[in-house]
Amino acid sequence: MNTWNRLFALVVLMLAATQLSAQTEPLKVGLTPVPPFVVEAENGEWEGISVDLWRQVAEGIGREFTLVPLSFQEMLANVESGDIDVAIGALTMTAEREAKFDFTHPFFQTGLSIAVPPAPEQGLWASLRALVSWQFVSVIIALGALLLGVGFVLWLFERKRNPEQFGGDAIKGIGASFWWAAVTMTTVGYGDKAPVSFAGRAIALAWMFAGLIMVASFTAAITSSLTVSNLQHQIQGPEDLVSANVATIAGTASEAFLRDERIRHQLYPDLTTAMMSVAEGETDAVVYDRALLQYRNLQLGKKRLTLLPDIFQQQLYGFALPSGSPIRGQVSEQMLAVTEAANWQDTLRRYLGRK
């Protein structure tokens, strides 16, 4: 019996020693850059809302830790497998993720938001600037060159057969032919000038049909351009996204929302690239977490987007821990203590500014 008691005491001591070792070993804390929640400073140090919060939590529970930089997908896989003790950042609490690992109490509430290109300038000056843009001028030059070419060919055939209308010196004759080509293409048809030779009338007939096609194509191009511009600036909320091409990031709550709502979307590797696709006209809008859009938008400078005021698909951010983690209760309790303190709002304002 004494032998069994000794064995039992030995086992208890070994378990206690193992537990004590686990409690004193530094925690592995996974993180991935998600400004302003996780930001890598120029000196290589980590900062941000989530990092500052974790430092206070770790101090409160009396644990040392080591920060382990990972990609977003690697971080989720590592916390699920237990290779890291805590994952911090801008982790949205979802039922799908809760089935794979545990979350602490939430520390930040946000939601999805929409960013669109800035509204175009209005008024007389904006219209005048559009008229002198290189795109508009290049079209006019090309059209003028085409009219001149058609007029020149007509003049070659008409200058001797029809000298009253297309005769005289070369400059005067080609000028008259240019005028005829312009009024014919626009279907104005003043009738002041008309070819009389067979070749001239054949050219005129071909130019009449070609002119109709050119005017129709030119009108269609302008209409298409205006339609795309109007689409981008008619997006006022999530209900307007059904006819838009939306940018977002793969594996996020915003992608899940767009997929569930069957909204056409394109996936990008990071938020800056997604927002630049909107600024450059590749997509019509970007859908992502409001706080992250706010932070990144400040860094776009002249290409800054317009953030719509509505927030939908409310989300909660929390830290993630492996299922059954023994420190979950301690971490959650300390997080509540930190976020309920008065200086927590100062931390938020330092990174997000005043709302």
Helices and strands as residue ranges (DSSP letters): H 2-24, E 27-31, E 39-40, E 46-47, H 49-61, E 65-69, H 72-81, E 86-88, H 95-98, E 102-103, E 108-116, H 124-131, H 134-158, H 163-166, H 170-185, H 198-233, G 238-243, E 246-249, H 253-260, E 265-268, H 271-279, E 285-289, H 290-297, G 301-303, E 306-307, E 312-317, E 320-321, H 328-339, H 343-352
